[in-house]
Amino acid sequence: MLPHLEINSTCIDCDNCRAVCPEGAVLKAEQNGYVIETFSCTLCGLCLEVCPVDCIKLITPSINN
């Protein structure tokens, strides 16, 4: 699994992340909040910077030997 960004349930639907994403990788979810399209996201981090509730997290899977 590759590093990726995830938006958790504390999202307040402010739309800041979607508005700032240069790749259009942040999409409105069918229910509440947003999802990040992993293959479109370049991990630029702009969404992390504009999130007022810090609900976007960088997931970095560990490598087990």
CHARMM-style PDB file with segment names, atoms N, HN, CA, C and O in Angstrom:
ATOM      1  N   MET     1       0.839  -1.177   0.000  1.00  0.00      PROA
ATOM      2  CA  MET     1       0.000   0.000   0.000  1.00  0.00      PROA
ATOM      3  C   MET     1       0.890   1.248   0.000  1.00  0.00      PROA
ATOM      4  O   MET     1       1.893   1.311   0.710  1.00  0.00      PROA
ATOM      5  N   LEU     2       0.512   2.214  -0.790  1.00  0.00      PROA
ATOM      6  HN  LEU     2      -0.304   2.163  -1.367  1.00  0.00      PROA
ATOM      7  CA  LEU     2       1.278   3.451  -0.920  1.00  0.00      PROA
ATOM      8  C   LEU     2       0.809   4.503   0.080  1.00  0.00      PROA
ATOM      9  O   LEU     2      -0.316   4.429   0.575  1.00  0.00      PROA
ATOM     10  N   PRO     3       1.667   5.485   0.383  1.00  0.00      PROA
ATOM     11  CA  PRO     3       1.215   6.610   1.212  1.00  0.00      PROA
ATOM     12  C   PRO     3       0.040   7.308   0.530  1.00  0.00      PROA
ATOM     13  O   PRO     3       0.011   7.440  -0.694  1.00  0.00      PROA
ATOM     14  N   HSD     4      -0.912   7.746   1.322  1.00  0.00      PROA
ATOM     15  HN  HSD     4      -0.888   7.638   2.316  1.00  0.00      PROA
ATOM     16  CA  HSD     4      -2.087   8.419   0.779  1.00  0.00      PROA
ATOM     17  C   HSD     4      -2.726   9.300   1.845  1.00  0.00      PROA
ATOM     18  O   HSD     4      -2.387   9.206   3.025  1.00  0.00      PROA
ATOM     19  N   LEU     5      -3.646  10.149   1.426  1.00  0.00      PROA
ATOM     20  HN  LEU     5      -3.921  10.225   0.468  1.00  0.00      PROA
ATOM     21  CA  LEU     5      -4.361  11.024   2.344  1.00  0.00      PROA
ATOM     22  C   LEU     5      -5.763  10.488   2.574  1.00  0.00      PROA
ATOM     23  O   LEU     5      -6.400   9.965   1.660  1.00  0.00      PROA
ATOM     24  N   GLU     6      -6.238  10.624   3.811  1.00  0.00      PROA
ATOM     25  HN  GLU     6      -5.721  11.049   4.554  1.00  0.00      PROA
ATOM     26  CA  GLU     6      -7.597  10.226   4.150  1.00  0.00      PROA
ATOM     27  C   GLU     6      -8.275  11.345   4.921  1.00  0.00      PROA
ATOM     28  O   GLU     6      -7.635  12.060   5.692  1.00  0.00      PROA
ATOM     29  N   ILE     7      -9.572  11.490   4.706  1.00  0.00      PROA
ATOM     30  HN  ILE     7     -10.092  10.910   4.080  1.00  0.00      PROA
ATOM     31  CA  ILE     7     -10.376  12.472   5.429  1.00  0.00      PROA
ATOM     32  C   ILE     7     -11.236  11.703   6.421  1.00  0.00      PROA
ATOM     33  O   ILE     7     -11.990  10.811   6.033  1.00  0.00      PROA
ATOM     34  N   ASN     8     -11.124  12.051   7.717  1.00  0.00      PROA
ATOM     35  HN  ASN     8     -10.512  12.776   8.032  1.00  0.00      PROA
ATOM     36  CA  ASN     8     -11.885  11.302   8.716  1.00  0.00      PROA
ATOM     37  C   ASN     8     -13.247  11.925   9.001  1.00  0.00      PROA
ATOM     38  O   ASN     8     -13.630  12.915   8.378  1.00  0.00      PROA
ATOM     39  N   SER     9     -13.963  11.346   9.934  1.00  0.00      PROA
ATOM     40  HN  SER     9     -13.652  10.541  10.440  1.00  0.00      PROA
ATOM     41  CA  SER     9     -15.358  11.723  10.197  1.00  0.00      PROA
ATOM     42  C   SER     9     -15.537  13.066  10.898  1.00  0.00      PROA
ATOM     43  O   SER     9     -16.671  13.505  11.087  1.00  0.00      PROA
ATOM     44  N   THR    10     -14.456  13.728  11.285  1.00  0.00      PROA
ATOM     45  HN  THR    10     -13.534  13.371  11.131  1.00  0.00      PROA
ATOM     46  CA  THR    10     -14.594  15.044  11.916  1.00  0.00      PROA
ATOM     47  C   THR    10     -14.725  16.163  10.883  1.00  0.00      PROA
ATOM     48  O   THR    10     -14.795  17.338  11.243  1.00  0.00      PROA
ATOM     49  N   CYS    11     -14.759  15.802   9.614  1.00  0.00      PROA
ATOM     50  HN  CYS    11     -14.703  14.847   9.321  1.00  0.00      PROA
ATOM     51  CA  CYS    11     -14.927  16.772   8.524  1.00  0.00      PROA
ATOM     52  C   CYS    11     -16.210  17.580   8.727  1.00  0.00      PROA
ATOM     53  O   CYS    11     -17.256  17.017   9.050  1.00  0.00      PROA
ATOM     54  N   ILE    12     -16.127  18.901   8.536  1.00  0.00      PROA
ATOM     55  HN  ILE    12     -15.277  19.358   8.273  1.00  0.00      PROA
ATOM     56  CA  ILE    12     -17.291  19.784   8.714  1.00  0.00      PROA
ATOM     57  C   ILE    12     -17.856  20.277   7.379  1.00  0.00      PROA
ATOM     58  O   ILE    12     -18.645  21.222   7.353  1.00  0.00      PROA
ATOM     59  N   ASP    13     -17.465  19.654   6.292  1.00  0.00      PROA
ATOM     60  HN  ASP    13     -16.824  18.886   6.313  1.00  0.00      PROA
ATOM     61  CA  ASP    13     -17.977  19.998   4.952  1.00  0.00      PROA
ATOM     62  C   ASP    13     -17.727  21.451   4.559  1.00  0.00      PROA
ATOM     63  O   ASP    13     -18.589  22.082   3.946  1.00  0.00      PROA
ATOM     64  N   CYS    14     -16.567  21.984   4.900  1.00  0.00      PROA
ATOM     65  HN  CYS    14     -15.867  21.472   5.397  1.00  0.00      PROA
ATOM     66  CA  CYS    14     -16.281  23.394   4.590  1.00  0.00      PROA
ATOM     67  C   CYS    14     -15.940  23.618   3.120  1.00  0.00      PROA
ATOM     68  O   CYS    14     -16.061  24.739   2.626  1.00  0.00      PROA
ATOM     69  N   ASP    15     -15.513  22.562   2.408  1.00  0.00      PROA
ATOM     70  HN  ASP    15     -15.415  21.651   2.809  1.00  0.00      PROA
ATOM     71  CA  ASP    15     -15.175  22.608   0.984  1.00  0.00      PROA
ATOM     72  C   ASP    15     -13.802  23.208   0.695  1.00  0.00      PROA
ATOM     73  O   ASP    15     -13.428  23.339  -0.471  1.00  0.00      PROA
ATOM     74  N   ASN    16     -13.040  23.577   1.729  1.00  0.00      PROA
ATOM     75  HN  ASN    16     -13.343  23.470   2.676  1.00  0.00      PROA
ATOM     76  CA  ASN    16     -11.714  24.164   1.510  1.00  0.00      PROA
ATOM     77  C   ASN    16     -10.785  23.206   0.770  1.00  0.00      PROA
ATOM     78  O   ASN    16     -10.068  23.616  -0.143  1.00  0.00      PROA
ATOM     79  N   CYS    17     -10.795  21.947   1.157  1.00  0.00      PROA
ATOM     80  HN  CYS    17     -11.377  21.614   1.898  1.00  0.00      PROA
ATOM     81  CA  CYS    17      -9.892  20.964   0.548  1.00  0.00      PROA
ATOM     82  C   CYS    17     -10.182  20.780  -0.937  1.00  0.00      PROA
ATOM     83  O   CYS    17      -9.267  20.743  -1.759  1.00  0.00      PROA
ATOM     84  N   ARG    18     -11.444  20.666  -1.266  1.00  0.00      PROA
ATOM     85  HN  ARG    18     -12.188  20.696  -0.599  1.00  0.00      PROA
ATOM     86  CA  ARG    18     -11.823  20.484  -2.671  1.00  0.00      PROA
ATOM     87  C   ARG    18     -11.463  21.711  -3.494  1.00  0.00      PROA
ATOM     88  O   ARG    18     -10.993  21.590  -4.625  1.00  0.00      PROA
ATOM     89  N   ALA    19     -11.682  22.884  -2.929  1.00  0.00      PROA
ATOM     90  HN  ALA    19     -12.063  22.982  -2.010  1.00  0.00      PROA
ATOM     91  CA  ALA    19     -11.421  24.126  -3.653  1.00  0.00      PROA
ATOM     92  C   ALA    19      -9.939  24.342  -3.945  1.00  0.00      PROA
ATOM     93  O   ALA    19      -9.591  24.936  -4.965  1.00  0.00      PROA
ATOM     94  N   VAL    20      -9.069  23.868  -3.065  1.00  0.00      PROA
ATOM     95  HN  VAL    20      -9.353  23.385  -2.236  1.00  0.00      PROA
ATOM     96  CA  VAL    20      -7.639  24.138  -3.213  1.00  0.00      PROA
ATOM     97  C   VAL    20      -6.889  23.042  -3.980  1.00  0.00      PROA
ATOM     98  O   VAL    20      -5.750  23.261  -4.392  1.00  0.00      PROA
ATOM     99  N   CYS    21      -7.488  21.891  -4.176  1.00  0.00      PROA
ATOM    100  HN  CYS    21      -8.413  21.713  -3.841  1.00  0.00      PROA
ATOM    101  CA  CYS    21      -6.785  20.770  -4.813  1.00  0.00      PROA
ATOM    102  C   CYS    21      -6.519  21.040  -6.297  1.00  0.00      PROA
ATOM    103  O   CYS    21      -7.462  21.178  -7.076  1.00  0.00      PROA
ATOM    104  N   PRO    22      -5.234  21.119  -6.696  1.00  0.00      PROA
ATOM    105  CA  PRO    22      -4.911  21.408  -8.098  1.00  0.00      PROA
ATOM    106  C   PRO    22      -5.207  20.244  -9.046  1.00  0.00      PROA
ATOM    107  O   PRO    22      -5.306  20.439 -10.258  1.00  0.00      PROA
ATOM    108  N   GLU    23      -5.348  19.046  -8.502  1.00  0.00      PROA
ATOM    109  HN  GLU    23      -5.268  18.887  -7.518  1.00  0.00      PROA
ATOM    110  CA  GLU    23      -5.585  17.859  -9.330  1.00  0.00      PROA
ATOM    111  C   GLU    23      -7.052  17.461  -9.390  1.00  0.00      PROA
ATOM    112  O   GLU    23      -7.411  16.555 -10.141  1.00  0.00      PROA
ATOM    113  N   GLY    24      -7.902  18.116  -8.618  1.00  0.00      PROA
ATOM    114  HN  GLY    24      -7.610  18.853  -8.008  1.00  0.00      PROA
ATOM    115  CA  GLY    24      -9.310  17.725  -8.571  1.00  0.00      PROA
ATOM    116  C   GLY    24      -9.508  16.366  -7.928  1.00  0.00      PROA
ATOM    117  O   GLY    24     -10.464  15.657  -8.243  1.00  0.00      PROA
ATOM    118  N   ALA    25      -8.597  15.999  -7.019  1.00  0.00      PROA
ATOM    119  HN  ALA    25      -7.821  16.575  -6.763  1.00  0.00      PROA
ATOM    120  CA  ALA    25      -8.632  14.673  -6.401  1.00  0.00      PROA
ATOM    121  C   ALA    25      -9.580  14.581  -5.213  1.00  0.00      PROA
ATOM    122  O   ALA    25      -9.873  13.481  -4.746  1.00  0.00      PROA
ATOM    123  N   VAL    26     -10.063  15.713  -4.718  1.00  0.00      PROA
ATOM    124  HN  VAL    26      -9.825  16.607  -5.098  1.00  0.00      PROA
ATOM    125  CA  VAL    26     -10.983  15.706  -3.583  1.00  0.00      PROA
ATOM    126  C   VAL    26     -12.409  15.766  -4.121  1.00  0.00      PROA
ATOM    127  O   VAL    26     -12.793  16.716  -4.803  1.00  0.00      PROA
ATOM    128  N   LEU    27     -13.175  14.745  -3.803  1.00  0.00      PROA
ATOM    129  HN  LEU    27     -12.863  13.974  -3.249  1.00  0.00      PROA
ATOM    130  CA  LEU    27     -14.532  14.621  -4.325  1.00  0.00      PROA
ATOM    131  C   LEU    27     -15.543  14.622  -3.187  1.00  0.00      PROA
ATOM    132  O   LEU    27     -15.259  14.124  -2.097  1.00  0.00      PROA
ATOM    133  N   LYS    28     -16.714  15.177  -3.438  1.00  0.00      PROA
ATOM    134  HN  LYS    28     -16.944  15.581  -4.323  1.00  0.00      PROA
ATOM    135  CA  LYS    28     -17.794  15.151  -2.456  1.00  0.00      PROA
ATOM    136  C   LYS    28     -18.260  13.707  -2.304  1.00  0.00      PROA
ATOM    137  O   LYS    28     -18.512  13.023  -3.295  1.00  0.00      PROA
ATOM    138  N   ALA    29     -18.372  13.249  -1.065  1.00  0.00      PROA
ATOM    139  HN  ALA    29     -18.167  13.805  -0.260  1.00  0.00      PROA
ATOM    140  CA  ALA    29     -18.822  11.885  -0.795  1.00  0.00      PROA
ATOM    141  C   ALA    29     -20.325  11.770  -1.014  1.00  0.00      PROA
ATOM    142  O   ALA    29     -21.038  12.773  -0.979  1.00  0.00      PROA
ATOM    143  N   GLU    30     -20.806  10.559  -1.239  1.00  0.00      PROA
ATOM    144  HN  GLU    30     -20.228   9.744  -1.268  1.00  0.00      PROA
ATOM    145  CA  GLU    30     -22.239  10.343  -1.445  1.00  0.00      PROA
ATOM    146  C   GLU    30     -23.041  10.722  -0.207  1.00  0.00      PROA
ATOM    147  O   GLU    30     -24.142  11.261  -0.326  1.00  0.00      PROA
ATOM    148  N   GLN    31     -22.512  10.452   0.963  1.00  0.00      PROA
ATOM    149  HN  GLN    31     -21.618  10.015   1.060  1.00  0.00      PROA
ATOM    150  CA  GLN    31     -23.199  10.784   2.214  1.00  0.00      PROA
ATOM    151  C   GLN    31     -22.715  12.150   2.696  1.00  0.00      PROA
ATOM    152  O   GLN    31     -23.142  13.180   2.173  1.00  0.00      PROA
ATOM    153  N   ASN    32     -21.841  12.162   3.674  1.00  0.00      PROA
ATOM    154  HN  ASN    32     -21.495  11.326   4.099  1.00  0.00      PROA
ATOM    155  CA  ASN    32     -21.291  13.404   4.225  1.00  0.00      PROA
ATOM    156  C   ASN    32     -19.795  13.464   3.985  1.00  0.00      PROA
ATOM    157  O   ASN    32     -19.137  12.431   3.858  1.00  0.00      PROA
ATOM    158  N   GLY    33     -19.262  14.668   3.922  1.00  0.00      PROA
ATOM    159  HN  GLY    33     -19.796  15.507   4.025  1.00  0.00      PROA
ATOM    160  CA  GLY    33     -17.826  14.848   3.809  1.00  0.00      PROA
ATOM    161  C   GLY    33     -17.284  14.678   2.401  1.00  0.00      PROA
ATOM    162  O   GLY    33     -17.997  14.830   1.408  1.00  0.00      PROA
ATOM    163  N   TYR    34     -16.002  14.358   2.351  1.00  0.00      PROA
ATOM    164  HN  TYR    34     -15.423  14.235   3.157  1.00  0.00      PROA
ATOM    165  CA  TYR    34     -15.276  14.272   1.094  1.00  0.00      PROA
ATOM    166  C   TYR    34     -14.414  13.022   1.084  1.00  0.00      PROA
ATOM    167  O   TYR    34     -14.131  12.445   2.134  1.00  0.00      PROA
ATOM    168  N   VAL    35     -14.002  12.612  -0.088  1.00  0.00      PROA
ATOM    169  HN  VAL    35     -14.231  13.081  -0.941  1.00  0.00      PROA
ATOM    170  CA  VAL    35     -13.055  11.514  -0.242  1.00  0.00      PROA
ATOM    171  C   VAL    35     -11.928  11.991  -1.153  1.00  0.00      PROA
ATOM    172  O   VAL    35     -12.122  12.864  -1.999  1.00  0.00      PROA
ATOM    173  N   ILE    36     -10.771  11.413  -0.967  1.00  0.00      PROA
ATOM    174  HN  ILE    36     -10.613  10.704  -0.279  1.00  0.00      PROA
ATOM    175  CA  ILE    36      -9.624  11.761  -1.805  1.00  0.00      PROA
ATOM    176  C   ILE    36      -9.357  10.602  -2.750  1.00  0.00      PROA
ATOM    177  O   ILE    36      -9.124   9.473  -2.318  1.00  0.00      PROA
ATOM    178  N   GLU    37      -9.391  10.890  -4.030  1.00  0.00      PROA
ATOM    179  HN  GLU    37      -9.580  11.808  -4.381  1.00  0.00      PROA
ATOM    180  CA  GLU    37      -9.127   9.892  -5.068  1.00  0.00      PROA
ATOM    181  C   GLU    37      -7.617   9.631  -5.079  1.00  0.00      PROA
ATOM    182  O   GLU    37      -6.835  10.452  -5.558  1.00  0.00      PROA
ATOM    183  N   THR    38      -7.235   8.495  -4.552  1.00  0.00      PROA
ATOM    184  HN  THR    38      -7.870   7.828  -4.163  1.00  0.00      PROA
ATOM    185  CA  THR    38      -5.829   8.174  -4.320  1.00  0.00      PROA
ATOM    186  C   THR    38      -4.961   8.289  -5.568  1.00  0.00      PROA
ATOM    187  O   THR    38      -3.843   8.799  -5.488  1.00  0.00      PROA
ATOM    188  N   PHE    39      -5.439   7.837  -6.695  1.00  0.00      PROA
ATOM    189  HN  PHE    39      -6.347   7.423  -6.760  1.00  0.00      PROA
ATOM    190  CA  PHE    39      -4.605   7.826  -7.890  1.00  0.00      PROA
ATOM    191  C   PHE    39      -4.477   9.194  -8.554  1.00  0.00      PROA
ATOM    192  O   PHE    39      -3.587   9.392  -9.381  1.00  0.00      PROA
ATOM    193  N   SER    40      -5.342  10.131  -8.212  1.00  0.00      PROA
ATOM    194  HN  SER    40      -6.065   9.969  -7.540  1.00  0.00      PROA
ATOM    195  CA  SER    40      -5.230  11.495  -8.735  1.00  0.00      PROA
ATOM    196  C   SER    40      -4.426  12.398  -7.815  1.00  0.00      PROA
ATOM    197  O   SER    40      -3.842  13.387  -8.259  1.00  0.00      PROA
ATOM    198  N   CYS    41      -4.396  12.058  -6.540  1.00  0.00      PROA
ATOM    199  HN  CYS    41      -4.870  11.254  -6.180  1.00  0.00      PROA
ATOM    200  CA  CYS    41      -3.722  12.882  -5.529  1.00  0.00      PROA
ATOM    201  C   CYS    41      -2.204  12.787  -5.683  1.00  0.00      PROA
ATOM    202  O   CYS    41      -1.652  11.692  -5.796  1.00  0.00      PROA
ATOM    203  N   THR    42      -1.538  13.939  -5.687  1.00  0.00      PROA
ATOM    204  HN  THR    42      -1.987  14.828  -5.595  1.00  0.00      PROA
ATOM    205  CA  THR    42      -0.078  13.975  -5.799  1.00  0.00      PROA
ATOM    206  C   THR    42       0.594  14.208  -4.448  1.00  0.00      PROA
ATOM    207  O   THR    42       1.808  14.403  -4.391  1.00  0.00      PROA
ATOM    208  N   LEU    43      -0.178  14.189  -3.362  1.00  0.00      PROA
ATOM    209  HN  LEU    43      -1.164  14.030  -3.409  1.00  0.00      PROA
ATOM    210  CA  LEU    43       0.324  14.403  -2.001  1.00  0.00      PROA
ATOM    211  C   LEU    43       0.991  15.767  -1.837  1.00  0.00      PROA
ATOM    212  O   LEU    43       1.963  15.898  -1.093  1.00  0.00      PROA
ATOM    213  N   CYS    44       0.473  16.776  -2.526  1.00  0.00      PROA
ATOM    214  HN  CYS    44      -0.316  16.669  -3.131  1.00  0.00      PROA
ATOM    215  CA  CYS    44       1.060  18.118  -2.435  1.00  0.00      PROA
ATOM    216  C   CYS    44       0.861  18.743  -1.056  1.00  0.00      PROA
ATOM    217  O   CYS    44       1.646  19.597  -0.646  1.00  0.00      PROA
ATOM    218  N   GLY    45      -0.182  18.325  -0.336  1.00  0.00      PROA
ATOM    219  HN  GLY    45      -0.820  17.631  -0.669  1.00  0.00      PROA
ATOM    220  CA  GLY    45      -0.410  18.803   1.019  1.00  0.00      PROA
ATOM    221  C   GLY    45      -1.212  20.080   1.156  1.00  0.00      PROA
ATOM    222  O   GLY    45      -1.416  20.556   2.273  1.00  0.00      PROA
ATOM    223  N   LEU    46      -1.673  20.647   0.056  1.00  0.00      PROA
ATOM    224  HN  LEU    46      -1.508  20.261  -0.851  1.00  0.00      PROA
ATOM    225  CA  LEU    46      -2.450  21.889   0.147  1.00  0.00      PROA
ATOM    226  C   LEU    46      -3.727  21.693   0.959  1.00  0.00      PROA
ATOM    227  O   LEU    46      -4.118  22.574   1.725  1.00  0.00      PROA
ATOM    228  N   CYS    47      -4.369  20.558   0.797  1.00  0.00      PROA
ATOM    229  HN  CYS    47      -4.052  19.843   0.174  1.00  0.00      PROA
ATOM    230  CA  CYS    47      -5.604  20.296   1.552  1.00  0.00      PROA
ATOM    231  C   CYS    47      -5.332  20.234   3.051  1.00  0.00      PROA
ATOM    232  O   CYS    47      -6.151  20.682   3.853  1.00  0.00      PROA
ATOM    233  N   LEU    48      -4.188  19.683   3.426  1.00  0.00      PROA
ATOM    234  HN  LEU    48      -3.522  19.320   2.775  1.00  0.00      PROA
ATOM    235  CA  LEU    48      -3.809  19.625   4.840  1.00  0.00      PROA
ATOM    236  C   LEU    48      -3.689  21.029   5.429  1.00  0.00      PROA
ATOM    237  O   LEU    48      -4.094  21.270   6.567  1.00  0.00      PROA
ATOM    238  N   GLU    49      -3.140  21.937   4.660  1.00  0.00      PROA
ATOM    239  HN  GLU    49      -2.811  21.741   3.736  1.00  0.00      PROA
ATOM    240  CA  GLU    49      -2.911  23.305   5.124  1.00  0.00      PROA
ATOM    241  C   GLU    49      -4.199  24.089   5.325  1.00  0.00      PROA
ATOM    242  O   GLU    49      -4.264  24.936   6.216  1.00  0.00      PROA
ATOM    243  N   VAL    50      -5.225  23.830   4.520  1.00  0.00      PROA
ATOM    244  HN  VAL    50      -5.172  23.142   3.797  1.00  0.00      PROA
ATOM    245  CA  VAL    50      -6.446  24.642   4.590  1.00  0.00      PROA
ATOM    246  C   VAL    50      -7.556  24.026   5.438  1.00  0.00      PROA
ATOM    247  O   VAL    50      -8.594  24.658   5.631  1.00  0.00      PROA
ATOM    248  N   CYS    51      -7.369  22.836   5.937  1.00  0.00      PROA
ATOM    249  HN  CYS    51      -6.525  22.322   5.780  1.00  0.00      PROA
ATOM    250  CA  CYS    51      -8.413  22.183   6.731  1.00  0.00      PROA
ATOM    251  C   CYS    51      -8.494  22.814   8.125  1.00  0.00      PROA
ATOM    252  O   CYS    51      -7.531  22.743   8.888  1.00  0.00      PROA
ATOM    253  N   PRO    52      -9.637  23.434   8.468  1.00  0.00      PROA
ATOM    254  CA  PRO    52      -9.754  24.111   9.757  1.00  0.00      PROA
ATOM    255  C   PRO    52      -9.909  23.171  10.954  1.00  0.00      PROA
ATOM    256  O   PRO    52      -9.729  23.597  12.095  1.00  0.00      PROA
ATOM    257  N   VAL    53     -10.235  21.912  10.713  1.00  0.00      PROA
ATOM    258  HN  VAL    53     -10.381  21.567   9.786  1.00  0.00      PROA
ATOM    259  CA  VAL    53     -10.425  20.970  11.820  1.00  0.00      PROA
ATOM    260  C   VAL    53      -9.410  19.823  11.805  1.00  0.00      PROA
ATOM    261  O   VAL    53      -9.558  18.856  12.552  1.00  0.00      PROA
ATOM    262  N   ASP    54      -8.396  19.925  10.970  1.00  0.00      PROA
ATOM    263  HN  ASP    54      -8.276  20.710  10.363  1.00  0.00      PROA
ATOM    264  CA  ASP    54      -7.305  18.945  10.920  1.00  0.00      PROA
ATOM    265  C   ASP    54      -7.811  17.507  10.758  1.00  0.00      PROA
ATOM    266  O   ASP    54      -7.346  16.594  11.441  1.00  0.00      PROA
ATOM    267  N   CYS    55      -8.767  17.320   9.848  1.00  0.00      PROA
ATOM    268  HN  CYS    55      -9.146  18.062   9.293  1.00  0.00      PROA
ATOM    269  CA  CYS    55      -9.340  15.983   9.667  1.00  0.00      PROA
ATOM    270  C   CYS    55      -8.707  15.201   8.520  1.00  0.00      PROA
ATOM    271  O   CYS    55      -9.115  14.074   8.243  1.00  0.00      PROA
ATOM    272  N   ILE    56      -7.722  15.784   7.857  1.00  0.00      PROA
ATOM    273  HN  ILE    56      -7.390  16.700   8.083  1.00  0.00      PROA
ATOM    274  CA  ILE    56      -7.051  15.095   6.754  1.00  0.00      PROA
ATOM    275  C   ILE    56      -5.715  14.582   7.270  1.00  0.00      PROA
ATOM    276  O   ILE    56      -4.920  15.341   7.824  1.00  0.00      PROA
ATOM    277  N   LYS    57      -5.479  13.309   7.086  1.00  0.00      PROA
ATOM    278  HN  LYS    57      -6.126  12.692   6.637  1.00  0.00      PROA
ATOM    279  CA  LYS    57      -4.275  12.673   7.619  1.00  0.00      PROA
ATOM    280  C   LYS    57      -3.495  11.981   6.510  1.00  0.00      PROA
ATOM    281  O   LYS    57      -4.069  11.390   5.595  1.00  0.00      PROA
ATOM    282  N   LEU    58      -2.169  12.069   6.615  1.00  0.00      PROA
ATOM    283  HN  LEU    58      -1.703  12.549   7.359  1.00  0.00      PROA
ATOM    284  CA  LEU    58      -1.291  11.330   5.720  1.00  0.00      PROA
ATOM    285  C   LEU    58      -1.107   9.939   6.304  1.00  0.00      PROA
ATOM    286  O   LEU    58      -0.631   9.787   7.430  1.00  0.00      PROA
ATOM    287  N   ILE    59      -1.480   8.940   5.546  1.00  0.00      PROA
ATOM    288  HN  ILE    59      -1.866   9.063   4.632  1.00  0.00      PROA
ATOM    289  CA  ILE    59      -1.339   7.543   5.961  1.00  0.00      PROA
ATOM    290  C   ILE    59      -0.082   6.989   5.298  1.00  0.00      PROA
ATOM    291  O   ILE    59       0.016   6.936   4.072  1.00  0.00      PROA
ATOM    292  N   THR    60       0.865   6.581   6.116  1.00  0.00      PROA
ATOM    293  HN  THR    60       0.786   6.624   7.112  1.00  0.00      PROA
ATOM    294  CA  THR    60       2.109   6.014   5.595  1.00  0.00      PROA
ATOM    295  C   THR    60       2.255   4.588   6.132  1.00  0.00      PROA
ATOM    296  O   THR    60       2.684   4.389   7.269  1.00  0.00      PROA
ATOM    297  N   PRO    61       1.902   3.618   5.327  1.00  0.00      PROA
ATOM    298  CA  PRO    61       1.978   2.223   5.759  1.00  0.00      PROA
ATOM    299  C   PRO    61       3.408   1.825   6.116  1.00  0.00      PROA
ATOM    300  O   PRO    61       4.365   2.234   5.457  1.00  0.00      PROA
ATOM    301  N   SER    62       3.531   1.033   7.155  1.00  0.00      PROA
ATOM    302  HN  SER    62       2.754   0.701   7.690  1.00  0.00      PROA
ATOM    303  CA  SER    62       4.860   0.567   7.537  1.00  0.00      PROA
ATOM    304  C   SER    62       5.218  -0.670   6.725  1.00  0.00      PROA
ATOM    305  O   SER    62       4.349  -1.414   6.271  1.00  0.00      PROA
ATOM    306  N   ILE    63       6.504  -0.863   6.559  1.00  0.00      PROA
ATOM    307  HN  ILE    63       7.210  -0.258   6.928  1.00  0.00      PROA
ATOM    308  CA  ILE    63       6.997  -2.027   5.826  1.00  0.00      PROA
ATOM    309  C   ILE    63       7.484  -3.044   6.851  1.00  0.00      PROA
ATOM    310  O   ILE    63       8.386  -2.762   7.640  1.00  0.00      PROA
ATOM    311  N   ASN    64       6.887  -4.212   6.831  1.00  0.00      PROA
ATOM    312  HN  ASN    64       6.155  -4.441   6.190  1.00  0.00      PROA
ATOM    313  CA  ASN    64       7.290  -5.278   7.755  1.00  0.00      PROA
ATOM    314  C   ASN    64       8.282  -6.194   7.063  1.00  0.00      PROA
ATOM    315  O   ASN    64       8.079  -6.599   5.918  1.00  0.00      PROA
ATOM    316  N   ASN    65       9.351  -6.516   7.766  1.00  0.00      PROA
ATOM    317  HN  ASN    65       9.516  -6.187   8.696  1.00  0.00      PROA
ATOM    318  CA  ASN    65      10.370  -7.413   7.199  1.00  0.00      PROA
ATOM    319  C   ASN    65       9.999  -8.844   7.413  1.00  0.00      PROA
ATOM    320  OT1 ASN    65      10.736  -9.741   7.003  1.00  0.00      PROA
TER     321      ASN     65
END
